Amino acid sequence: MPFFARPARGGLLATAARTAVVAGTAQVVTGRIAARQRARAAQAAAAAPTAAPVAPAALGAPAPAGDPTTEALRQLAQLHEQGVLSYAEFTAAKQRLLGLPETPAS
């Protein structure tokens, strides 16, 4: 038996060939995955209903200046900014004013 035995797998050329096959296979698989993802995205985009754009006026017109609820909210906000009302008190008063259920303080 010689001192430097030849590798059983075929040497450098065989290793290079195996590497090329693995790299080529990986490239094909990656391409197929990308194509499948593009097809699914196109299918989802075609199936999704398109929402009509909402006009800014439809979102809600500003309340008239003499509205008592608006004025009360402004007054509450001023009291909160001045430090007269804490955040919890401000939130509770705002919810009462708007007719929302009060959430317990955490």
Residue, then its C-alpha position, 0 to 999 in steps of 0.5 A: m500500500p502506498f504512503f499517500a493513498r488516493p481518496a475513495r471518492g474520486g479526488l478533486l475533480a469528483t468533489a468539484a462535480r458534486t459541488a456543481v450538482v448540489a449548487g445547481t439543484a439548490q438554484v433550481v429549487t430556489g427558482r421554483i419556490a420563488a415562482r410558486q410564491r409569485a403565483r400565490a401572491a398574484q392569485a391572492a391579489a386577484a381574489a382580494p376585493t378592492a376597496a373603494p377609496v374613502a373620501p376625506a369628507a366621509l370620514g367624519a365632518p368636524a363637529p360644529a363649534g357650538d356642540p356641547t360635547t365638543e366644548a366639554l371635551r375641550q374643557l376636559a383637555q385643558l384641565h388635563e393639560q393644566g394638571v388639574l386632572s390626572y390621566a385616569e380622571f381625564t380618561a374616566a370623564k371623557q368616557r362618561l361624556l362619550g357614553l362609553p363603558e368605563t374601564p377599570a384603572s390598572 
